[in-house]
Amino acid sequence: MSKHYVNAEEYRLPLHVELLPEGKYLATSKSLPGLVAQGDTVAETISIAQDVAKQIIAVIRENGGPLPKSLKAVSSRFEIETAVAI
C-alpha cells in the first residue's frame, strides 16, 4: 500500500503570546489581523491560533482577497522556537 501526501500550503506566522493576569495565555499576530486565541497553556494557545489562522485565511480566499504580504511561505529550512511543558 503506497502513501499519498498532499502538499499543503504552509506559512510562517509570527505570534505574540502573553500570560494574562487571570493565568490564561493570549496569542495575537500583527501578520494576520483579527487573529486572537486564548488557552490554558502555551501549546493549547498556539494550537488554537493555528486553527483561527486557517479560518481567517479561508475567509480571505473565499472573498478573493490577497493574503497579507507579511505571511511568508515555509521554506525547506527554517528555525522555530517552541514551548515544552515539563
Biopython code that builds the backbone (N, CA, C, O; Angstrom):
import numpy as np
from Bio.PDB.StructureBuilder import StructureBuilder

atoms = [
    (1, "MET", "N", (0.859, -1.170, 0.000)),
    (1, "MET", "CA", (0.000, 0.000, 0.000)),
    (1, "MET", "C", (0.904, 1.231, 0.000)),
    (1, "MET", "O", (1.746, 1.384, 0.885)),
    (2, "SER", "N", (0.735, 2.090, -0.969)),
    (2, "SER", "CA", (1.559, 3.294, -1.030)),
    (2, "SER", "C", (0.860, 4.453, -0.329)),
    (2, "SER", "O", (-0.367, 4.529, -0.260)),
    (3, "LYS", "N", (1.685, 5.340, 0.180)),
    (3, "LYS", "CA", (1.147, 6.519, 0.854)),
    (3, "LYS", "C", (1.138, 7.685, -0.111)),
    (3, "LYS", "O", (2.054, 7.851, -0.917)),
    (4, "HIS", "N", (0.102, 8.485, -0.021)),
    (4, "HIS", "CA", (-0.001, 9.687, -0.847)),
    (4, "HIS", "C", (0.025, 10.890, 0.082)),
    (4, "HIS", "O", (-0.718, 10.946, 1.061)),
    (5, "TYR", "N", (0.871, 11.835, -0.227)),
    (5, "TYR", "CA", (0.987, 13.028, 0.585)),
    (5, "TYR", "C", (0.453, 14.219, -0.195)),
    (5, "TYR", "O", (0.711, 14.359, -1.390)),
    (6, "VAL", "N", (-0.276, 15.056, 0.475)),
    (6, "VAL", "CA", (-0.808, 16.268, -0.132)),
    (6, "VAL", "C", (0.119, 17.414, 0.242)),
    (6, "VAL", "O", (0.418, 17.616, 1.418)),
    (7, "ASN", "N", (0.570, 18.157, -0.748)),
    (7, "ASN", "CA", (1.419, 19.317, -0.484)),
    (7, "ASN", "C", (0.528, 20.499, -0.149)),
    (7, "ASN", "O", (0.043, 21.199, -1.037)),
    (8, "ALA", "N", (0.322, 20.709, 1.119)),
    (8, "ALA", "CA", (-0.493, 21.827, 1.572)),
    (8, "ALA", "C", (0.373, 23.075, 1.619)),
    (8, "ALA", "O", (1.577, 22.991, 1.860)),
    (9, "GLU", "N", (-0.229, 24.215, 1.390)),
    (9, "GLU", "CA", (0.493, 25.464, 1.552)),
    (9, "GLU", "C", (0.691, 25.707, 3.043)),
    (9, "GLU", "O", (-0.238, 25.559, 3.836)),
    (10, "GLU", "N", (1.889, 26.073, 3.406)),
    (10, "GLU", "CA", (2.179, 26.385, 4.798)),
    (10, "GLU", "C", (2.897, 27.730, 4.854)),
    (10, "GLU", "O", (3.717, 28.062, 3.999)),
    (11, "TYR", "N", (2.561, 28.483, 5.884)),
    (11, "TYR", "CA", (3.140, 29.807, 6.058)),
    (11, "TYR", "C", (3.700, 29.946, 7.463)),
    (11, "TYR", "O", (3.170, 29.374, 8.416)),
    (12, "ARG", "N", (4.776, 30.713, 7.580)),
    (12, "ARG", "CA", (5.305, 31.067, 8.893)),
    (12, "ARG", "C", (4.462, 32.209, 9.419)),
    (12, "ARG", "O", (4.256, 33.205, 8.725)),
    (13, "LEU", "N", (3.983, 32.074, 10.619)),
    (13, "LEU", "CA", (3.112, 33.080, 11.214)),
    (13, "LEU", "C", (3.674, 33.496, 12.566)),
    (13, "LEU", "O", (3.563, 32.747, 13.537)),
    (14, "PRO", "N", (4.276, 34.680, 12.642)),
    (14, "PRO", "CA", (4.778, 35.136, 13.936)),
    (14, "PRO", "C", (3.611, 35.371, 14.904)),
    (14, "PRO", "O", (2.622, 36.021, 14.565)),
    (15, "LEU", "N", (3.754, 34.832, 16.100)),
    (15, "LEU", "CA", (2.731, 35.011, 17.127)),
    (15, "LEU", "C", (3.320, 35.770, 18.306)),
    (15, "LEU", "O", (4.481, 35.581, 18.669)),
    (16, "HIS", "N", (2.513, 36.617, 18.888)),
    (16, "HIS", "CA", (2.852, 37.269, 20.153)),
    (16, "HIS", "C", (2.009, 36.559, 21.205)),
    (16, "HIS", "O", (0.780, 36.578, 21.138)),
    (17, "VAL", "N", (2.679, 35.923, 22.190)),
    (17, "VAL", "CA", (1.972, 35.183, 23.235)),
    (17, "VAL", "C", (2.290, 35.835, 24.573)),
    (17, "VAL", "O", (3.449, 36.091, 24.900)),
    (18, "GLU", "N", (1.238, 36.096, 25.336)),
    (18, "GLU", "CA", (1.454, 36.696, 26.660)),
    (18, "GLU", "C", (0.585, 36.002, 27.700)),
    (18, "GLU", "O", (-0.497, 35.497, 27.403)),
    (19, "LEU", "N", (1.090, 35.995, 28.919)),
    (19, "LEU", "CA", (0.348, 35.441, 30.048)),
    (19, "LEU", "C", (-0.553, 36.537, 30.598)),
    (19, "LEU", "O", (-0.081, 37.616, 30.955)),
    (20, "LEU", "N", (-1.841, 36.260, 30.665)),
    (20, "LEU", "CA", (-2.807, 37.226, 31.179)),
    (20, "LEU", "C", (-2.867, 37.150, 32.707)),
    (20, "LEU", "O", (-2.507, 36.128, 33.290)),
    (21, "PRO", "N", (-3.317, 38.217, 33.350)),
    (21, "PRO", "CA", (-3.389, 38.230, 34.817)),
    (21, "PRO", "C", (-4.210, 37.076, 35.406)),
    (21, "PRO", "O", (-3.924, 36.615, 36.511)),
    (22, "GLU", "N", (-5.219, 36.614, 34.680)),
    (22, "GLU", "CA", (-6.054, 35.523, 35.201)),
    (22, "GLU", "C", (-5.438, 34.144, 34.965)),
    (22, "GLU", "O", (-6.057, 33.125, 35.271)),
    (23, "GLY", "N", (-4.204, 34.112, 34.414)),
    (23, "GLY", "CA", (-3.497, 32.847, 34.263)),
    (23, "GLY", "C", (-3.639, 32.163, 32.916)),
    (23, "GLY", "O", (-3.042, 31.108, 32.707)),
    (24, "LYS", "N", (-4.397, 32.719, 32.011)),
    (24, "LYS", "CA", (-4.541, 32.159, 30.668)),
    (24, "LYS", "C", (-3.517, 32.820, 29.753)),
    (24, "LYS", "O", (-2.951, 33.861, 30.088)),
    (25, "TYR", "N", (-3.284, 32.202, 28.589)),
    (25, "TYR", "CA", (-2.375, 32.757, 27.591)),
    (25, "TYR", "C", (-3.170, 33.334, 26.428)),
    (25, "TYR", "O", (-4.212, 32.802, 26.048)),
    (26, "LEU", "N", (-2.667, 34.422, 25.874)),
    (26, "LEU", "CA", (-3.311, 35.099, 24.749)),
    (26, "LEU", "C", (-2.313, 35.198, 23.608)),
    (26, "LEU", "O", (-1.176, 35.625, 23.810)),
    (27, "ALA", "N", (-2.735, 34.805, 22.403)),
    (27, "ALA", "CA", (-1.901, 34.919, 21.212)),
    (27, "ALA", "C", (-2.561, 35.843, 20.207)),
    (27, "ALA", "O", (-3.766, 35.759, 19.965)),
    (28, "THR", "N", (-1.764, 36.721, 19.625)),
    (28, "THR", "CA", (-2.198, 37.601, 18.543)),
    (28, "THR", "C", (-1.088, 37.615, 17.497)),
    (28, "THR", "O", (0.013, 37.121, 17.741)),
    (29, "SER", "N", (-1.387, 38.187, 16.329)),
    (29, "SER", "CA", (-0.374, 38.274, 15.286)),
    (29, "SER", "C", (-0.565, 39.545, 14.480)),
    (29, "SER", "O", (-1.651, 39.808, 13.963)),
    (30, "LYS", "N", (0.503, 40.333, 14.379)),
    (30, "LYS", "CA", (0.467, 41.515, 13.521)),
    (30, "LYS", "C", (0.417, 41.111, 12.050)),
    (30, "LYS", "O", (-0.031, 41.884, 11.202)),
    (31, "SER", "N", (0.877, 39.902, 11.754)),
    (31, "SER", "CA", (0.907, 39.421, 10.371)),
    (31, "SER", "C", (-0.456, 38.975, 9.853)),
    (31, "SER", "O", (-0.665, 38.892, 8.643)),
    (32, "LEU", "N", (-1.375, 38.690, 10.760)),
    (32, "LEU", "CA", (-2.709, 38.245, 10.359)),
    (32, "LEU", "C", (-3.739, 38.941, 11.237)),
    (32, "LEU", "O", (-4.174, 38.396, 12.251)),
    (33, "PRO", "N", (-4.124, 40.149, 10.839)),
    (33, "PRO", "CA", (-5.083, 40.915, 11.644)),
    (33, "PRO", "C", (-6.354, 40.110, 11.923)),
    (33, "PRO", "O", (-6.873, 39.414, 11.050)),
    (34, "GLY", "N", (-6.832, 40.223, 13.142)),
    (34, "GLY", "CA", (-8.031, 39.501, 13.542)),
    (34, "GLY", "C", (-7.737, 38.215, 14.277)),
    (34, "GLY", "O", (-8.641, 37.620, 14.864)),
    (35, "LEU", "N", (-6.486, 37.771, 14.257)),
    (35, "LEU", "CA", (-6.144, 36.533, 14.952)),
    (35, "LEU", "C", (-6.019, 36.814, 16.441)),
    (35, "LEU", "O", (-5.166, 37.585, 16.879)),
    (36, "VAL", "N", (-6.880, 36.176, 17.197)),
    (36, "VAL", "CA", (-6.848, 36.237, 18.662)),
    (36, "VAL", "C", (-7.174, 34.833, 19.152)),
    (36, "VAL", "O", (-8.194, 34.254, 18.776)),
    (37, "ALA", "N", (-6.297, 34.290, 19.996)),
    (37, "ALA", "CA", (-6.512, 32.952, 20.537)),
    (37, "ALA", "C", (-6.153, 32.948, 22.013)),
    (37, "ALA", "O", (-5.207, 33.613, 22.436)),
    (38, "GLN", "N", (-6.920, 32.192, 22.793)),
    (38, "GLN", "CA", (-6.677, 32.128, 24.226)),
    (38, "GLN", "C", (-6.746, 30.679, 24.672)),
    (38, "GLN", "O", (-7.615, 29.925, 24.234)),
    (39, "GLY", "N", (-5.812, 30.290, 25.558)),
    (39, "GLY", "CA", (-5.799, 28.927, 26.058)),
    (39, "GLY", "C", (-5.201, 28.841, 27.443)),
    (39, "GLY", "O", (-4.688, 29.822, 27.982)),
    (40, "ASP", "N", (-5.275, 27.644, 28.011)),
    (40, "ASP", "CA", (-4.760, 27.410, 29.361)),
    (40, "ASP", "C", (-3.247, 27.210, 29.389)),
    (40, "ASP", "O", (-2.602, 27.476, 30.403)),
    (41, "THR", "N", (-2.682, 26.742, 28.274)),
    (41, "THR", "CA", (-1.240, 26.535, 28.168)),
    (41, "THR", "C", (-0.748, 27.197, 26.890)),
    (41, "THR", "O", (-1.537, 27.547, 26.012)),
    (42, "VAL", "N", (0.564, 27.362, 26.799)),
    (42, "VAL", "CA", (1.135, 27.930, 25.575)),
    (42, "VAL", "C", (0.816, 27.011, 24.393)),
    (42, "VAL", "O", (0.404, 27.484, 23.334)),
    (43, "ALA", "N", (1.006, 25.701, 24.570)),
    (43, "ALA", "CA", (0.754, 24.744, 23.488)),
    (43, "ALA", "C", (-0.700, 24.797, 23.009)),
    (43, "ALA", "O", (-0.963, 24.798, 21.806)),
    (44, "GLU", "N", (-1.626, 24.840, 23.941)),
    (44, "GLU", "CA", (-3.045, 24.916, 23.574)),
    (44, "GLU", "C", (-3.334, 26.225, 22.846)),
    (44, "GLU", "O", (-4.079, 26.238, 21.866)),
    (45, "THR", "N", (-2.755, 27.317, 23.315)),
    (45, "THR", "CA", (-2.980, 28.621, 22.702)),
    (45, "THR", "C", (-2.447, 28.648, 21.277)),
    (45, "THR", "O", (-3.093, 29.192, 20.381)),
    (46, "ILE", "N", (-1.266, 28.061, 21.059)),
    (46, "ILE", "CA", (-0.696, 28.013, 19.711)),
    (46, "ILE", "C", (-1.567, 27.152, 18.800)),
    (46, "ILE", "O", (-1.796, 27.510, 17.644)),
    (47, "SER", "N", (-2.050, 26.033, 19.303)),
    (47, "SER", "CA", (-2.924, 25.169, 18.508)),
    (47, "SER", "C", (-4.205, 25.898, 18.100)),
    (47, "SER", "O", (-4.642, 25.810, 16.953)),
    (48, "ILE", "N", (-4.787, 26.605, 19.034)),
    (48, "ILE", "CA", (-5.997, 27.382, 18.742)),
    (48, "ILE", "C", (-5.672, 28.480, 17.734)),
    (48, "ILE", "O", (-6.456, 28.734, 16.819)),
    (49, "ALA", "N", (-4.521, 29.134, 17.895)),
    (49, "ALA", "CA", (-4.113, 30.188, 16.966)),
    (49, "ALA", "C", (-3.958, 29.638, 15.549)),
    (49, "ALA", "O", (-4.324, 30.309, 14.584)),
    (50, "GLN", "N", (-3.422, 28.431, 15.416)),
    (50, "GLN", "CA", (-3.297, 27.813, 14.097)),
    (50, "GLN", "C", (-4.670, 27.590, 13.468)),
    (50, "GLN", "O", (-4.860, 27.847, 12.279)),
    (51, "ASP", "N", (-5.619, 27.116, 14.259)),
    (51, "ASP", "CA", (-6.977, 26.896, 13.747)),
    (51, "ASP", "C", (-7.638, 28.213, 13.340)),
    (51, "ASP", "O", (-8.287, 28.294, 12.297)),
    (52, "VAL", "N", (-7.469, 29.235, 14.165)),
    (52, "VAL", "CA", (-8.046, 30.546, 13.851)),
    (52, "VAL", "C", (-7.406, 31.101, 12.576)),
    (52, "VAL", "O", (-8.098, 31.664, 11.728)),
    (53, "ALA", "N", (-6.097, 30.943, 12.441)),
    (53, "ALA", "CA", (-5.395, 31.424, 11.244)),
    (53, "ALA", "C", (-5.943, 30.739, 9.995)),
    (53, "ALA", "O", (-6.169, 31.399, 8.981)),
    (54, "LYS", "N", (-6.158, 29.429, 10.056)),
    (54, "LYS", "CA", (-6.726, 28.702, 8.915)),
    (54, "LYS", "C", (-8.094, 29.262, 8.533)),
    (54, "LYS", "O", (-8.400, 29.423, 7.352)),
    (55, "GLN", "N", (-8.914, 29.557, 9.544)),
    (55, "GLN", "CA", (-10.249, 30.097, 9.280)),
    (55, "GLN", "C", (-10.162, 31.490, 8.648)),
    (55, "GLN", "O", (-10.898, 31.790, 7.708)),
    (56, "ILE", "N", (-9.281, 32.328, 9.152)),
    (56, "ILE", "CA", (-9.128, 33.682, 8.602)),
    (56, "ILE", "C", (-8.652, 33.601, 7.157)),
    (56, "ILE", "O", (-9.176, 34.297, 6.288)),
    (57, "ILE", "N", (-7.660, 32.755, 6.900)),
    (57, "ILE", "CA", (-7.137, 32.609, 5.536)),
    (57, "ILE", "C", (-8.216, 32.069, 4.601)),
    (57, "ILE", "O", (-8.313, 32.509, 3.455)),
    (58, "ALA", "N", (-9.026, 31.126, 5.070)),
    (58, "ALA", "CA", (-10.115, 30.583, 4.245)),
    (58, "ALA", "C", (-11.103, 31.675, 3.867)),
    (58, "ALA", "O", (-11.556, 31.727, 2.724)),
    (59, "VAL", "N", (-11.446, 32.549, 4.809)),
    (59, "VAL", "CA", (-12.386, 33.646, 4.526)),
    (59, "VAL", "C", (-11.770, 34.629, 3.526)),
    (59, "VAL", "O", (-12.444, 35.086, 2.603)),
    (60, "ILE", "N", (-10.496, 34.948, 3.712)),
    (60, "ILE", "CA", (-9.817, 35.851, 2.769)),
    (60, "ILE", "C", (-9.880, 35.276, 1.364)),
    (60, "ILE", "O", (-10.206, 35.982, 0.410)),
    (61, "ARG", "N", (-9.569, 33.997, 1.240)),
    (61, "ARG", "CA", (-9.572, 33.350, -0.086)),
    (61, "ARG", "C", (-10.980, 33.258, -0.669)),
    (61, "ARG", "O", (-11.171, 33.477, -1.865)),
    (62, "GLU", "N", (-11.966, 32.934, 0.170)),
    (62, "GLU", "CA", (-13.348, 32.852, -0.317)),
    (62, "GLU", "C", (-13.814, 34.183, -0.881)),
    (62, "GLU", "O", (-14.602, 34.228, -1.825)),
    (63, "ASN", "N", (-13.320, 35.266, -0.293)),
    (63, "ASN", "CA", (-13.705, 36.601, -0.747)),
    (63, "ASN", "C", (-12.797, 37.136, -1.842)),
    (63, "ASN", "O", (-12.946, 38.280, -2.272)),
    (64, "GLY", "N", (-11.848, 36.309, -2.300)),
    (64, "GLY", "CA", (-10.978, 36.700, -3.400)),
    (64, "GLY", "C", (-9.894, 37.698, -3.020)),
    (64, "GLY", "O", (-9.277, 38.309, -3.892)),
    (65, "GLY", "N", (-9.664, 37.863, -1.738)),
    (65, "GLY", "CA", (-8.657, 38.818, -1.293)),
    (65, "GLY", "C", (-7.271, 38.222, -1.270)),
    (65, "GLY", "O", (-7.112, 37.002, -1.236)),
    (66, "PRO", "N", (-6.268, 39.078, -1.288)),
    (66, "PRO", "CA", (-4.892, 38.586, -1.205)),
    (66, "PRO", "C", (-4.507, 38.295, 0.248)),
    (66, "PRO", "O", (-5.011, 38.931, 1.175)),
    (67, "LEU", "N", (-3.631, 37.350, 0.427)),
    (67, "LEU", "CA", (-3.105, 37.083, 1.760)),
    (67, "LEU", "C", (-2.169, 38.223, 2.147)),
    (67, "LEU", "O", (-1.534, 38.820, 1.278)),
    (68, "PRO", "N", (-2.076, 38.530, 3.426)),
    (68, "PRO", "CA", (-1.154, 39.578, 3.854)),
    (68, "PRO", "C", (0.269, 39.264, 3.396)),
    (68, "PRO", "O", (0.717, 38.121, 3.490)),
    (69, "LYS", "N", (0.969, 40.269, 2.907)),
    (69, "LYS", "CA", (2.329, 40.075, 2.412)),
    (69, "LYS", "C", (3.290, 39.663, 3.521)),
    (69, "LYS", "O", (4.357, 39.112, 3.251)),
    (70, "SER", "N", (2.913, 39.928, 4.762)),
    (70, "SER", "CA", (3.784, 39.564, 5.885)),
    (70, "SER", "C", (3.811, 38.056, 6.142)),
    (70, "SER", "O", (4.686, 37.571, 6.859)),
    (71, "LEU", "N", (2.859, 37.307, 5.566)),
    (71, "LEU", "CA", (2.901, 35.851, 5.673)),
    (71, "LEU", "C", (3.942, 35.341, 4.694)),
    (71, "LEU", "O", (3.879, 35.641, 3.502)),
    (72, "LYS", "N", (4.887, 34.581, 5.183)),
    (72, "LYS", "CA", (5.957, 34.042, 4.345)),
    (72, "LYS", "C", (5.783, 32.536, 4.229)),
    (72, "LYS", "O", (5.536, 31.848, 5.219)),
    (73, "ALA", "N", (5.915, 32.034, 3.007)),
    (73, "ALA", "CA", (5.803, 30.593, 2.792)),
    (73, "ALA", "C", (6.913, 29.870, 3.538)),
    (73, "ALA", "O", (8.031, 30.370, 3.658)),
    (74, "VAL", "N", (6.586, 28.698, 4.030)),
    (74, "VAL", "CA", (7.577, 27.869, 4.704)),
    (74, "VAL", "C", (8.574, 27.400, 3.655)),
    (74, "VAL", "O", (8.193, 26.847, 2.623)),
    (75, "SER", "N", (9.840, 27.623, 3.930)),
    (75, "SER", "CA", (10.884, 27.170, 3.018)),
    (75, "SER", "C", (11.349, 25.782, 3.443)),
    (75, "SER", "O", (10.836, 25.218, 4.410)),
    (76, "SER", "N", (12.296, 25.248, 2.739)),
    (76, "SER", "CA", (12.756, 23.899, 3.054)),
    (76, "SER", "C", (13.543, 23.844, 4.358)),
    (76, "SER", "O", (13.758, 22.765, 4.909)),
    (77, "ARG", "N", (13.974, 25.007, 4.854)),
    (77, "ARG", "CA", (14.731, 25.028, 6.093)),
    (77, "ARG", "C", (14.457, 26.344, 6.818)),
    (77, "ARG", "O", (14.592, 27.424, 6.244)),
    (78, "PHE", "N", (14.070, 26.232, 8.087)),
    (78, "PHE", "CA", (13.832, 27.423, 8.886)),
    (78, "PHE", "C", (13.917, 27.044, 10.351)),
    (78, "PHE", "O", (13.863, 25.866, 10.703)),
    (79, "GLU", "N", (14.050, 28.048, 11.199)),
    (79, "GLU", "CA", (14.110, 27.799, 12.624)),
    (79, "GLU", "C", (12.812, 28.248, 13.269)),
    (79, "GLU", "O", (12.171, 29.206, 12.837)),
    (80, "ILE", "N", (12.445, 27.517, 14.328)),
    (80, "ILE", "CA", (11.230, 27.852, 15.052)),
    (80, "ILE", "C", (11.471, 27.589, 16.536)),
    (80, "ILE", "O", (12.128, 26.613, 16.900)),
    (81, "GLU", "N", (10.955, 28.435, 17.361)),
    (81, "GLU", "CA", (11.007, 28.208, 18.798)),
    (81, "GLU", "C", (9.700, 27.561, 19.223)),
    (81, "GLU", "O", (8.645, 27.857, 18.662)),
    (82, "THR", "N", (9.765, 26.684, 20.206)),
    (82, "THR", "CA", (8.553, 26.055, 20.700)),
    (82, "THR", "C", (8.605, 25.965, 22.222)),
    (82, "THR", "O", (9.679, 25.952, 22.824)),
    (83, "ALA", "N", (7.461, 25.907, 22.808)),
    (83, "ALA", "CA", (7.362, 25.766, 24.263)),
    (83, "ALA", "C", (7.224, 24.293, 24.598)),
    (83, "ALA", "O", (6.523, 23.557, 23.904)),
    (84, "VAL", "N", (7.891, 23.862, 25.658)),
    (84, "VAL", "CA", (7.823, 22.475, 26.101)),
    (84, "VAL", "C", (7.458, 22.468, 27.583)),
    (84, "VAL", "O", (8.191, 23.018, 28.404)),
    (85, "ALA", "N", (6.353, 21.861, 27.922)),
    (85, "ALA", "CA", (5.936, 21.769, 29.328)),
    (85, "ALA", "C", (6.641, 20.589, 29.989)),
    (85, "ALA", "O", (6.733, 19.505, 29.413)),
    (86, "ILE", "N", (7.140, 20.814, 31.213)),
    (86, "ILE", "CA", (7.787, 19.711, 31.931)),
    (86, "ILE", "C", (7.195, 19.586, 33.326)),
    (86, "ILE", "O", (7.604, 18.715, 34.094)),
]
sb = StructureBuilder()
sb.init_structure("model")
sb.init_model(0)
sb.init_chain("A")
sb.init_seg("    ")
for serial, (resi, resn, name, xyz) in enumerate(atoms, 1):
    if name == "N":
        sb.init_residue(resn, " ", resi, " ")
    sb.init_atom(name, np.array(xyz, "f"), 0.0, 1.0, " ", f" {name:<3s}", serial, name[0])
structure = sb.get_structure()
